[in-house]
Amino acid sequence: MVATEGGVPSPAQSHDTDAVGAEVPVRSAEDGFAAWREAVAGVLAKSRRTDRSALPDRPESLLETTTYDGVTIAPLYGPLDETAEPPLPGHFPYVRGGDPHRDVHVGWRVAGRFGRDGHDAETVNGRMLDGLQNGVSALWLSTAGIGADGLATALTGVLLDLAPLTLDAGADLPAVADALFDVLPPETQVGVALGAAPLTDVVAGVPAVSLEDTVALARRATEDGRGVRAITVDGTVFHDAGAADGQEIGLAVAAGLEYVRALVAAGSTAAEALSQLEFRFAATDQQFETIAKFRAARRVWARVAEVLGAPDRGAAPQHAVTSAAMMTQRDPWVNMLRTTLAVFGAGVGGADAVTVLPFDVALPGGAPDVSETFAARIARNTQLLLLEESHLGRVLDPAGGSWYVESLTDATADAAWTVFQSVERAGGYRAALDSGEITRTVAETRAARERDIAHRRTSVTGVNEFPNLQEPPVTPGDGTVDGRPVARYAAAFEALRDRSDTVTAERGSRPVVLLAPLGSVAEHNARTTFAANLMASGGIEAVNPGADADLSAVAAETGSPVAVLCGTDARYAEEGPAAVRALRNAGVATVLVAGKVSTFPNNAENADNPENADDVPDGSLTLSIDAVAELTRILDLLTGDHATSEGQHA
């Protein structure tokens, strides 16, 4: 046992005992971190073939990543990153949740989407009741097909005091709201959101109710007193346009404040105005960023409520919707995994209700041979599995206290607040939108993400990594999901796949590139695999004749105008020039190399010597290339469209 002074270990003591009584040294967090830092430095110096002195003072900074909000994510978080514990759920600033009494046996609400398929009111009613009997606990109802006249029929048998309802009525909301107020149970508190979103619908370019009508509906809901919220601040429109998490929060909060100002100008108190808002945010497969996003969004909005003098009204409900931007048309089954991660992040992050988009939502008409009810059932059961079998709802804010999550929450909130302040400096949300500032800043983030995906620094499984070239063609989309424009991450690569499918249908065969392996399988396998995977992401078939193949004969047989040399740098130095000559003599017009052209002997000299030009590849395929641009050029060469490919060598 360790000697103590009055039962408390002496500060001078530097040892403790383990389970069998042996002394073990006790190190401070600073000492432990310093030791870890030196270990990191040793590994990095070895892997980079450099001396420790050549590394920065903080060698772990080489392992950091930066989000599109400029938030730095460290490779390790520990006691040195510890922050003060946020207040408990239900207490300002509501980081850990807005409801201190949320039923842990229920967890978040499973929100099902209904009415988007154009069915009549009776069919919509039947589907909603079926959903409520099979795990749905909240309803998101589009009235586009049923209108105000069919609302009462659609809600027959629905107990609005038990199942929260959110409407999606667009410009028809005033008439739909009238019909809704007529069917609300008298003197009963309900959880109804009218879904008015004029300030964000304009970003999506969809029909919207006017701001004046929205204010009138909010005033009516306040006076009604049955718990109706009129306004939904829809942050997903910014996410769908390409915004980062902090941008989505900051812009949504700016829009929310614009609504509050309009309501206060119409005679509402700040508390009444704040009570008329709920927020909708996108949840992505970046689970930790999603957890932090929902926690940070509550903190930022709570700060706005505090400044407005009503901090106790700063816990606006949050509706999470799985990201439409992350959904793919190719290999859509992987979307089930993406949405599972997104639900996990949103649920752990404290969202009040979550909607999972069907896995085939990005495909016009849905996936072939898959029924709409099946896709909806999988979307619903994704949440039910996490709630009923994994018990994720049993603990409020289970990520609270995590050094990583708390740090990421704070950093995301800071980034969002910076965006919000920039909008305020521009004159407020509507002024920033009218001036184009919001569109410009979101477009910059979208472009940065598209560059990362094009260069495959960001992976989209089944699309730019591990594509399935044998899957059947799909119907190309028009850039929208559910009628709203969405900057889907996979769009550029999927456009290449669509182009390849068109060529295949016209010619009866897929565009083909010849792989030219040098050396044994062990020597070329890494690069042939890389090249085949890259080609497939553009809809191009890669023919690999295997080791020791006669390249001239294979090239003549394949007839492809493009070949890719694959081997080790040592093989390139030894056999590369001869292989390039053999391929050119066999009729291959463009020879590329998997790796760097600089590995070829006397490359610089050959490039300037016309007599040796045939010894040098025409370009290289490396991990750092713009894959979309290079695959476009290769498709141009394979399909005979050379005009657009001139001068675009990698």
C-alpha positions as CSV (number, residue, x, y, z in Angstrom):
1,M,0.0,0.0,0.0
2,V,1.1,3.6,-0.6
3,A,1.7,5.7,2.5
4,T,-0.7,8.5,2.9
5,E,-1.0,11.7,4.9
6,G,-4.4,11.7,6.6
7,G,-5.7,9.2,4.1
8,V,-4.6,11.3,1.1
9,P,-1.6,10.4,-1.0
10,S,1.3,12.7,-0.5
11,P,2.1,15.0,-3.5
12,A,5.7,13.9,-3.3
13,Q,4.8,10.2,-3.9
14,S,5.7,9.1,-7.4
15,H,4.6,5.5,-7.3
16,D,1.3,3.5,-6.8
17,T,0.6,-0.2,-6.5
18,D,-0.9,-2.5,-9.1
19,A,-3.4,-5.3,-8.3
20,V,-0.8,-7.5,-6.7
21,G,0.8,-4.8,-4.7
22,A,3.9,-4.1,-6.8
23,E,4.9,-0.5,-7.2
24,V,4.3,1.1,-10.6
25,P,5.5,4.6,-11.6
26,V,2.8,7.3,-11.9
27,R,3.4,9.8,-14.7
28,S,1.6,13.0,-15.2
29,A,-0.5,13.6,-18.3
30,E,2.2,16.0,-19.6
31,D,4.9,13.3,-19.1
32,G,2.8,10.7,-20.9
33,F,2.1,13.0,-23.8
34,A,5.7,14.0,-24.1
35,A,6.7,10.3,-24.3
36,W,4.0,9.6,-26.9
37,R,5.2,12.6,-28.9
38,E,8.7,11.3,-29.0
39,A,7.5,7.9,-30.1
40,V,5.5,9.5,-32.9
41,A,8.6,11.5,-33.9
42,G,10.6,8.3,-34.1
43,V,8.0,6.5,-36.3
44,L,7.6,9.5,-38.6
45,A,11.3,10.0,-39.0
46,K,11.8,6.4,-40.0
47,S,8.8,6.3,-42.4
48,R,9.9,9.6,-44.0
49,R,13.6,8.5,-44.1
50,T,14.7,11.7,-42.4
51,D,16.2,12.8,-39.1
52,R,14.2,13.7,-36.1
53,S,15.6,17.2,-36.2
54,A,14.0,17.7,-39.6
55,L,10.5,17.2,-38.1
56,P,8.5,20.1,-36.6
57,D,8.4,20.7,-32.9
58,R,5.0,19.1,-32.9
59,P,5.5,16.1,-35.0
60,E,2.0,14.9,-34.5
61,S,0.8,17.9,-36.5
62,L,1.8,15.9,-39.6
63,L,-1.0,13.5,-38.7
64,E,-3.6,16.1,-38.2
65,T,-6.5,16.6,-40.7
66,T,-8.5,19.7,-41.4
67,T,-12.2,19.8,-42.1
68,Y,-13.8,22.1,-44.7
69,D,-14.7,24.4,-41.8
70,G,-11.0,24.8,-41.0
71,V,-11.4,22.7,-37.8
72,T,-8.2,20.8,-37.0
73,I,-8.7,17.1,-35.9
74,A,-5.7,15.8,-33.9
75,P,-4.5,12.2,-34.1
76,L,-4.9,11.8,-30.3
77,Y,-7.0,13.4,-27.6
78,G,-6.2,13.0,-23.9
79,P,-6.5,14.6,-20.5
80,L,-4.7,17.7,-21.8
81,D,-7.7,18.4,-24.0
82,E,-10.2,18.1,-21.2
83,T,-12.7,20.9,-21.0
84,A,-15.3,21.9,-18.4
85,E,-18.2,19.5,-18.3
86,P,-21.3,21.0,-20.1
87,P,-24.5,21.3,-18.0
88,L,-26.8,18.4,-17.9
89,P,-29.5,17.8,-20.6
90,G,-32.3,20.3,-20.4
91,H,-30.1,23.1,-19.1
92,F,-28.6,26.0,-21.0
93,P,-26.7,25.9,-23.4
94,Y,-28.4,22.5,-24.2
95,V,-25.2,21.0,-25.6
96,R,-26.2,17.7,-24.0
97,G,-29.8,17.9,-25.2
98,G,-32.8,20.0,-24.8
99,D,-35.1,17.6,-23.0
100,P,-34.0,16.4,-19.5
101,H,-36.9,14.0,-19.3
102,R,-36.6,12.2,-22.7
103,D,-37.9,8.6,-22.3
104,V,-34.8,6.5,-22.6
105,H,-36.9,3.5,-23.5
106,V,-38.0,5.4,-26.6
107,G,-34.9,7.4,-27.6
108,W,-35.2,9.7,-30.5
109,R,-38.3,9.7,-32.7
110,V,-38.3,7.6,-35.9
111,A,-39.7,9.9,-38.5
112,G,-41.1,8.3,-41.6
113,R,-41.7,10.1,-44.9
114,F,-45.1,9.9,-46.5
115,G,-47.1,11.4,-49.3
116,R,-44.1,12.0,-51.7
117,D,-45.2,9.3,-54.2
118,G,-48.4,11.0,-55.5
119,H,-50.8,8.5,-53.9
120,D,-54.3,9.6,-52.9
121,A,-55.2,10.5,-49.3
122,E,-56.6,7.0,-48.5
123,T,-53.5,5.3,-49.6
124,V,-51.3,7.8,-47.7
125,N,-53.4,7.3,-44.6
126,G,-53.0,3.5,-44.8
127,R,-49.2,3.7,-45.2
128,M,-48.9,6.1,-42.2
129,L,-51.0,3.9,-40.0
130,D,-49.0,0.8,-41.1
131,G,-45.8,2.7,-40.3
132,L,-47.0,3.7,-36.9
133,Q,-47.8,0.1,-36.1
134,N,-44.3,-1.0,-37.2
135,G,-41.9,1.3,-35.5
136,V,-42.5,4.8,-36.9
137,S,-43.0,7.3,-34.1
138,A,-43.2,10.6,-36.0
139,L,-44.7,11.6,-39.4
140,W,-43.2,13.8,-42.1
141,L,-46.1,14.4,-44.5
142,S,-45.9,15.9,-48.0
143,T,-49.3,17.2,-49.1
144,A,-48.3,17.7,-52.7
145,G,-50.5,14.8,-53.8
146,I,-53.4,15.1,-51.4
147,G,-53.8,18.9,-50.9
148,A,-55.7,20.7,-48.2
149,D,-58.9,18.8,-49.1
150,G,-57.3,15.4,-48.5
151,L,-55.5,16.3,-45.2
152,A,-58.4,15.2,-42.9
153,T,-58.6,11.8,-44.7
154,A,-54.9,11.3,-44.6
155,L,-54.8,11.9,-40.8
156,T,-57.8,9.7,-40.0
157,G,-56.9,7.5,-37.0
158,V,-53.6,9.4,-36.4
159,L,-53.2,10.5,-32.8
160,L,-51.3,13.7,-33.1
161,D,-50.8,14.0,-29.3
162,L,-48.7,10.8,-29.5
163,A,-47.2,10.9,-33.0
164,P,-45.5,14.3,-33.8
165,L,-46.3,15.5,-37.3
166,T,-44.3,17.7,-39.7
167,L,-45.9,19.1,-42.8
168,D,-44.3,19.7,-46.2
169,A,-46.8,21.8,-48.1
170,G,-44.7,24.4,-49.9
171,A,-46.7,27.3,-51.2
172,D,-50.0,25.6,-50.3
173,L,-49.3,25.8,-46.6
174,P,-51.8,28.5,-45.7
175,A,-54.7,26.4,-47.0
176,V,-53.2,23.2,-45.6
177,A,-52.7,24.8,-42.2
178,D,-56.3,25.9,-42.1
179,A,-57.3,22.3,-42.7
180,L,-54.9,21.1,-40.0
181,F,-56.2,23.4,-37.3
182,D,-59.7,22.1,-38.1
183,V,-58.7,18.5,-37.2
184,L,-56.5,19.1,-34.2
185,P,-57.9,17.6,-31.1
186,P,-59.3,20.4,-28.9
187,E,-57.5,21.4,-25.7
188,T,-54.8,18.8,-26.3
189,Q,-51.1,19.4,-26.6
190,V,-49.7,18.1,-29.9
191,G,-46.3,18.0,-31.5
192,V,-47.1,19.5,-34.9
193,A,-44.7,21.5,-37.1
194,L,-46.2,23.3,-40.1
195,G,-42.9,23.3,-41.8
196,A,-42.9,26.8,-43.2
197,A,-39.4,27.4,-44.6
198,P,-39.5,30.4,-47.0
199,L,-36.0,31.6,-46.3
200,T,-34.4,28.3,-47.0
201,D,-36.7,27.0,-49.7
202,V,-35.6,29.9,-51.9
203,V,-32.0,28.5,-51.7
204,A,-33.4,25.1,-53.0
205,G,-35.4,26.9,-55.7
206,V,-38.7,25.1,-54.7
207,P,-42.1,26.7,-54.3
208,A,-42.4,28.3,-50.9
209,V,-44.9,30.0,-48.7
210,S,-44.3,33.8,-48.3
211,L,-42.5,35.2,-45.3
212,E,-45.6,37.3,-44.5
213,D,-47.9,34.2,-44.5
214,T,-45.3,32.4,-42.4
215,V,-45.3,35.2,-39.8
216,A,-49.1,35.1,-39.7
217,L,-49.1,31.3,-39.3
218,A,-46.6,31.6,-36.4
219,R,-48.7,34.2,-34.7
220,R,-51.8,32.0,-35.1
221,A,-49.9,29.0,-33.7
222,T,-48.8,31.0,-30.7
223,E,-52.4,32.1,-30.0
224,D,-53.7,28.6,-30.5
225,G,-51.7,27.3,-27.6
226,R,-51.8,23.6,-28.5
227,G,-48.0,23.2,-29.2
228,V,-47.9,23.9,-33.0
229,R,-44.6,25.3,-34.3
230,A,-44.9,27.1,-37.6
231,I,-41.4,27.4,-38.9
232,T,-38.7,24.9,-39.9
233,V,-35.2,26.3,-40.3
234,D,-34.0,23.8,-43.0
235,G,-30.2,23.7,-42.9
236,T,-30.2,20.7,-45.2
237,V,-30.5,23.0,-48.2
238,F,-27.1,24.4,-47.5
239,H,-25.7,21.0,-46.9
240,D,-27.2,19.8,-50.2
241,A,-25.6,22.8,-52.0
242,G,-22.1,21.8,-50.6
243,A,-21.8,23.5,-47.2
244,A,-19.6,22.1,-44.5
245,D,-21.1,21.3,-41.0
246,G,-20.2,24.7,-39.4
247,Q,-21.4,26.6,-42.5
248,E,-24.7,24.7,-42.4
249,I,-25.2,25.5,-38.7
250,G,-24.1,29.1,-39.1
251,L,-26.4,29.8,-42.1
252,A,-29.3,28.0,-40.5
253,V,-28.9,30.0,-37.3
254,A,-28.7,33.3,-39.4
255,A,-32.0,32.3,-41.1
256,G,-33.5,31.4,-37.7
257,L,-32.7,34.8,-36.4
258,E,-34.2,36.4,-39.4
259,Y,-37.5,34.6,-38.6
260,V,-37.3,35.8,-35.0
261,R,-36.8,39.4,-36.1
262,A,-39.8,39.2,-38.5
263,L,-42.0,37.8,-35.7
264,V,-40.9,40.3,-33.2
265,A,-41.5,43.1,-35.7
266,A,-45.1,41.7,-36.1
267,G,-45.7,41.9,-32.3
268,S,-44.4,38.6,-30.9
269,T,-42.1,38.6,-27.9
270,A,-38.7,37.0,-28.3
271,A,-39.8,34.1,-26.3
272,E,-42.8,33.5,-28.4
273,A,-40.8,33.8,-31.6
274,L,-38.2,31.4,-30.4
275,S,-40.9,28.9,-29.5
276,Q,-42.1,28.8,-33.1
277,L,-38.9,27.4,-34.6
278,E,-37.4,24.0,-35.1
279,F,-34.3,23.1,-37.0
280,R,-33.5,20.5,-39.6
281,F,-29.9,19.4,-40.3
282,A,-28.3,16.8,-42.4
283,A,-26.6,13.8,-40.9
284,T,-23.7,12.2,-42.8
285,D,-21.6,9.0,-42.5
286,Q,-18.9,11.0,-40.8
287,Q,-20.2,9.9,-37.4
288,F,-18.0,11.9,-35.0
289,E,-18.5,15.1,-37.1
290,T,-22.3,14.5,-37.0
291,I,-22.3,13.9,-33.3
292,A,-20.5,17.2,-32.7
293,K,-22.6,19.0,-35.3
294,F,-25.9,18.5,-33.5
295,R,-24.4,19.3,-30.1
296,A,-22.7,22.4,-31.5
297,A,-25.9,23.6,-33.3
298,R,-27.8,23.6,-29.9
299,R,-25.0,25.6,-28.3
300,V,-25.0,28.2,-31.0
301,W,-28.7,28.7,-31.1
302,A,-28.8,28.8,-27.3
303,R,-26.4,31.7,-27.4
304,V,-28.7,33.5,-29.8
305,A,-31.6,33.0,-27.5
306,E,-29.5,34.2,-24.6
307,V,-28.7,37.4,-26.4
308,L,-32.4,37.8,-27.2
309,G,-33.1,37.6,-23.5
310,A,-34.9,34.3,-23.5
311,P,-32.2,31.6,-22.8
312,D,-34.9,29.2,-21.5
313,R,-36.4,29.1,-25.0
314,G,-33.1,28.2,-26.7
315,A,-33.6,24.5,-27.0
316,A,-35.3,24.3,-30.4
317,P,-36.2,20.8,-31.5
318,Q,-33.8,19.2,-34.0
319,H,-34.9,17.0,-36.9
320,A,-32.0,15.0,-38.5
321,V,-32.3,13.8,-42.1
322,T,-29.7,11.5,-43.6
323,S,-27.6,13.4,-46.2
324,A,-28.9,13.3,-49.7
325,A,-25.5,14.5,-50.9
326,M,-23.7,11.4,-49.7
327,M,-26.1,9.0,-51.5
328,T,-24.9,7.3,-54.6
329,Q,-26.6,5.9,-57.7
330,R,-23.9,3.4,-58.3
331,D,-23.8,0.5,-55.9
332,P,-26.7,2.0,-54.0
333,W,-26.8,-0.9,-51.5
334,V,-23.8,0.8,-49.8
335,N,-26.1,3.7,-48.9
336,M,-27.6,1.4,-46.3
337,L,-24.3,1.5,-44.5
338,R,-23.9,5.2,-44.9
339,T,-27.3,5.9,-43.5
340,T,-26.7,3.6,-40.5
341,L,-23.6,5.6,-39.6
342,A,-25.6,8.9,-40.1
343,V,-28.4,7.7,-37.8
344,F,-25.8,6.7,-35.2
345,G,-24.2,10.1,-35.3
346,A,-27.5,12.0,-35.2
347,G,-29.0,9.9,-32.4
348,V,-25.9,10.0,-30.2
349,G,-25.6,13.7,-31.0
350,G,-29.1,14.3,-29.5
351,A,-31.4,14.8,-32.5
352,D,-35.0,14.7,-31.4
353,A,-36.3,13.0,-34.6
354,V,-34.4,11.3,-37.4
355,T,-35.5,10.5,-40.9
356,V,-33.6,8.0,-43.0
357,L,-33.8,8.5,-46.7
358,P,-34.4,5.3,-48.7
359,F,-31.1,3.7,-49.9
360,D,-32.2,4.2,-53.6
361,V,-33.4,7.8,-53.2
362,A,-30.8,9.1,-55.7
363,L,-32.1,6.9,-58.4
364,P,-34.9,8.2,-60.5
365,G,-37.8,5.8,-59.9
366,G,-35.8,3.9,-57.3
367,A,-33.5,0.9,-57.7
368,P,-34.6,-1.6,-60.4
369,D,-36.7,-4.5,-59.1
370,V,-36.9,-3.0,-55.6
371,S,-40.3,-1.9,-54.3
372,E,-40.9,1.4,-52.7
373,T,-42.3,-0.3,-49.6
374,F,-39.1,-2.4,-49.3
375,A,-36.8,0.7,-49.4
376,A,-39.0,2.5,-46.9
377,R,-39.0,-0.6,-44.6
378,I,-35.2,-0.8,-44.7
379,A,-35.0,2.9,-43.9
380,R,-37.3,2.5,-40.9
381,N,-35.6,-0.7,-39.6
382,T,-32.2,0.9,-39.8
383,Q,-33.2,3.1,-36.9
384,L,-35.2,0.4,-35.1
385,L,-32.2,-1.8,-35.0
386,L,-30.1,0.9,-33.4
387,L,-32.8,1.7,-30.9
388,E,-34.2,-1.7,-30.1
389,E,-31.2,-3.9,-30.4
390,S,-28.2,-1.7,-29.9
391,H,-30.1,0.5,-27.3
392,L,-28.5,3.7,-28.4
393,G,-31.4,5.7,-27.0
394,R,-30.9,4.4,-23.5
395,V,-28.4,7.0,-22.5
396,L,-28.7,10.8,-23.0
397,D,-25.6,12.2,-24.7
398,P,-23.5,9.1,-24.4
399,A,-20.6,10.8,-26.1
400,G,-20.5,13.5,-23.5
401,G,-17.1,13.8,-21.8
402,S,-15.2,12.3,-24.7
403,W,-12.1,14.5,-25.2
404,Y,-12.5,14.2,-28.9
405,V,-16.2,14.9,-29.1
406,E,-16.1,17.8,-26.7
407,S,-13.2,19.4,-28.5
408,L,-14.8,18.8,-31.9
409,T,-18.1,20.2,-30.6
410,D,-16.4,23.4,-29.4
411,A,-14.5,23.8,-32.6
412,T,-17.6,23.3,-34.8
413,A,-19.6,25.7,-32.7
414,D,-16.8,28.3,-33.1
415,A,-16.7,27.7,-36.8
416,A,-20.5,28.1,-37.0
417,W,-20.4,31.2,-35.0
418,T,-17.8,32.7,-37.3
419,V,-20.1,32.0,-40.3
420,F,-23.1,33.5,-38.4
421,Q,-21.2,36.6,-37.6
422,S,-20.1,37.1,-41.2
423,V,-23.7,36.9,-42.3
424,E,-24.7,39.5,-39.7
425,R,-21.9,41.8,-40.8
426,A,-23.3,41.5,-44.3
427,G,-26.6,42.9,-43.1
428,G,-28.4,39.7,-42.0
429,Y,-29.5,36.6,-43.7
430,R,-31.6,38.1,-46.5
431,A,-29.0,40.7,-47.4
432,A,-26.2,38.1,-47.5
433,L,-28.4,35.9,-49.7
434,D,-29.3,38.7,-52.1
435,S,-25.7,39.8,-52.4
436,G,-24.6,36.3,-53.3
437,E,-22.3,35.9,-50.3
438,I,-24.0,32.8,-49.0
439,T,-24.0,31.2,-52.4
440,R,-20.3,32.1,-53.0
441,T,-19.0,30.7,-49.7
442,V,-21.0,27.5,-50.0
443,A,-19.8,27.1,-53.6
444,E,-16.1,27.4,-52.5
445,T,-16.6,24.6,-50.0
446,R,-18.4,22.5,-52.6
447,A,-15.5,23.0,-55.1
448,A,-12.9,22.0,-52.5
449,R,-14.8,18.8,-51.7
450,E,-15.2,18.0,-55.4
451,R,-11.4,18.4,-55.9
452,D,-10.8,16.0,-53.0
453,I,-13.2,13.5,-54.4
454,A,-11.8,13.9,-58.0
455,H,-8.3,13.3,-56.6
456,R,-9.6,10.4,-54.5
457,R,-8.3,12.0,-51.4
458,T,-11.9,11.5,-50.2
459,S,-13.3,8.0,-50.9
460,V,-16.8,7.2,-52.0
461,T,-17.0,3.5,-51.7
462,G,-18.4,1.8,-54.8
463,V,-17.9,4.9,-56.9
464,N,-14.3,6.3,-56.9
465,E,-13.0,3.3,-54.8
466,F,-13.9,-0.4,-55.3
467,P,-16.4,0.2,-58.1
468,N,-18.4,-2.7,-59.4
469,L,-18.0,-2.5,-63.2
470,Q,-20.5,-5.3,-63.7
471,E,-23.5,-3.7,-62.2
472,P,-26.3,-3.0,-64.6
473,P,-26.7,0.5,-66.1
474,V,-28.9,3.0,-64.2
475,T,-31.1,5.8,-65.2
476,P,-29.0,9.0,-64.9
477,G,-30.4,11.6,-62.6
478,D,-31.0,15.3,-63.3
479,G,-29.1,16.7,-60.3
480,T,-32.0,16.6,-58.0
481,V,-33.2,14.3,-55.2
482,D,-36.9,14.5,-54.3
483,G,-37.2,17.5,-56.6
484,R,-34.5,19.5,-54.9
485,P,-31.0,20.3,-56.3
486,V,-28.3,18.3,-54.5
487,A,-24.6,18.4,-55.1
488,R,-24.0,14.7,-54.7
489,Y,-20.5,13.7,-53.9
490,A,-20.5,10.9,-56.5
491,A,-21.9,12.8,-59.4
492,A,-18.7,13.5,-61.4
493,F,-17.6,9.8,-61.4
494,E,-21.1,8.6,-62.0
495,A,-21.3,10.8,-65.1
496,L,-18.3,9.0,-66.4
497,R,-20.0,5.6,-65.7
498,D,-23.1,6.9,-67.5
499,R,-21.0,7.9,-70.5
500,S,-19.4,4.4,-70.6
501,D,-22.8,2.7,-70.4
502,T,-24.0,4.7,-73.4
503,V,-20.9,3.7,-75.4
504,T,-21.4,0.1,-74.3
505,A,-25.0,0.2,-75.4
506,E,-24.1,1.7,-78.8
507,R,-21.1,-0.5,-79.5
508,G,-21.9,-3.7,-77.7
509,S,-18.7,-3.6,-75.7
510,R,-17.3,-1.5,-72.9
511,P,-14.3,0.8,-73.4
512,V,-11.1,-1.1,-72.7
513,V,-7.6,-0.2,-71.6
514,L,-4.8,-2.7,-71.7
515,L,-2.7,-3.2,-68.6
516,A,0.9,-4.0,-69.4
517,P,2.4,-5.8,-66.3
518,L,6.2,-5.9,-66.0
519,G,7.9,-8.6,-63.8
520,S,6.3,-11.1,-61.5
521,V,2.9,-10.9,-59.9
522,A,4.4,-9.7,-56.7
523,E,6.1,-6.9,-58.5
524,H,3.2,-5.6,-60.6
525,N,0.1,-6.6,-58.5
526,A,-0.1,-3.4,-56.4
527,R,-0.1,-1.2,-59.5
528,T,-2.3,-3.4,-61.7
529,T,-4.8,-3.4,-58.9
530,F,-4.6,0.4,-58.6
531,A,-4.9,0.9,-62.3
532,A,-7.8,-1.5,-62.7
533,N,-9.7,0.1,-59.8
534,L,-9.0,3.6,-61.2
535,M,-10.3,2.6,-64.7
536,A,-13.4,1.0,-63.3
537,S,-14.3,4.2,-61.4
538,G,-14.6,5.8,-64.9
539,G,-16.5,2.9,-66.4
540,I,-13.4,1.5,-68.3
541,E,-12.6,-2.1,-68.4
542,A,-8.9,-3.0,-67.7
543,V,-7.6,-6.1,-69.4
544,N,-4.7,-7.7,-67.5
545,P,-2.9,-10.4,-69.4
546,G,-0.8,-11.4,-66.4
547,A,2.9,-11.8,-65.8
548,D,5.3,-12.7,-68.6
549,A,2.8,-11.8,-71.3
550,D,3.9,-10.9,-74.8
551,L,2.9,-7.2,-74.7
552,S,3.1,-6.8,-78.5
553,A,0.8,-9.7,-79.1
554,V,-1.6,-8.8,-76.4
555,A,-1.8,-5.2,-77.5
556,A,-2.5,-6.2,-81.1
557,E,-5.2,-8.7,-79.9
558,T,-6.8,-6.2,-77.5
559,G,-6.8,-3.3,-80.0
560,S,-7.0,-0.7,-77.3
561,P,-5.4,2.7,-78.2
562,V,-4.4,3.1,-74.5
563,A,-2.2,0.9,-72.4
564,V,-0.9,1.3,-68.8
565,L,2.5,0.0,-67.8
566,C,2.4,-1.5,-64.3
567,G,5.5,-2.6,-62.3
568,T,8.1,-1.5,-59.8
569,D,10.3,1.5,-60.2
570,A,13.2,-0.8,-60.6
571,R,11.4,-2.6,-63.5
572,Y,10.6,0.7,-65.1
573,A,14.3,1.7,-65.0
574,E,15.3,-1.7,-66.5
575,E,12.5,-2.6,-68.9
576,G,10.3,0.5,-69.2
577,P,11.7,2.1,-72.5
578,A,11.6,-1.2,-74.3
579,A,8.1,-1.9,-73.2
580,V,6.9,1.5,-74.3
581,R,8.5,0.9,-77.8
582,A,6.9,-2.5,-78.1
583,L,3.4,-1.2,-77.2
584,R,3.8,1.7,-79.7
585,N,4.9,-0.6,-82.4
586,A,1.9,-2.8,-81.8
587,G,-0.4,0.2,-82.4
588,V,-1.0,1.6,-79.0
589,A,-1.3,5.4,-79.4
590,T,-1.1,6.4,-75.8
591,V,1.1,4.7,-73.2
592,L,0.7,5.6,-69.6
593,V,2.6,4.5,-66.5
594,A,1.2,3.6,-63.1
595,G,3.6,5.6,-61.1
596,K,5.9,8.5,-62.1
597,V,7.4,9.0,-65.5
598,S,10.5,10.3,-63.7
599,T,11.4,6.6,-62.8
600,F,12.3,6.0,-66.5
601,P,16.0,6.3,-67.3
602,N,17.2,9.6,-68.8
603,N,13.6,10.8,-68.8
604,A,14.5,14.5,-69.0
605,E,17.0,13.8,-71.8
606,N,14.5,11.6,-73.8
607,A,11.8,14.2,-73.6
608,D,13.9,16.7,-75.5
609,N,15.3,14.1,-78.0
610,P,12.8,13.3,-80.8
611,E,14.8,10.1,-81.6
612,N,14.1,8.7,-78.1
613,A,10.6,10.1,-77.6
614,D,9.0,6.7,-78.2
615,D,10.8,5.4,-75.1
616,V,8.9,7.7,-72.8
617,P,5.3,7.2,-71.6
618,D,2.7,9.9,-72.5
619,G,1.6,10.4,-68.9
620,S,1.4,8.9,-65.5
621,L,-1.3,7.7,-63.2
622,T,-0.5,8.3,-59.5
623,L,-2.5,8.7,-56.3
624,S,-2.4,12.5,-56.7
625,I,-3.9,12.9,-60.1
626,D,-7.3,14.5,-60.8
627,A,-8.9,11.2,-61.6
628,V,-12.1,12.7,-63.1
629,A,-10.0,14.8,-65.6
630,E,-7.7,12.0,-66.5
631,L,-10.5,9.4,-66.9
632,T,-12.4,11.9,-69.1
633,R,-9.3,12.2,-71.3
634,I,-8.9,8.4,-71.5
635,L,-12.6,8.0,-72.4
636,D,-12.1,10.6,-75.1
637,L,-9.2,8.6,-76.5
638,L,-11.1,5.3,-76.3
639,T,-14.2,6.7,-78.0
640,G,-12.4,8.7,-80.7
641,D,-13.2,12.1,-79.2
642,H,-9.6,13.4,-79.2
643,A,-10.4,17.1,-79.5
644,T,-11.2,17.6,-75.8
645,S,-8.2,15.5,-74.6
646,E,-5.4,17.4,-76.3
647,G,-2.8,18.8,-73.9
648,Q,-4.4,17.2,-70.8
649,H,-1.7,14.7,-70.0
650,A,-1.5,13.9,-66.2
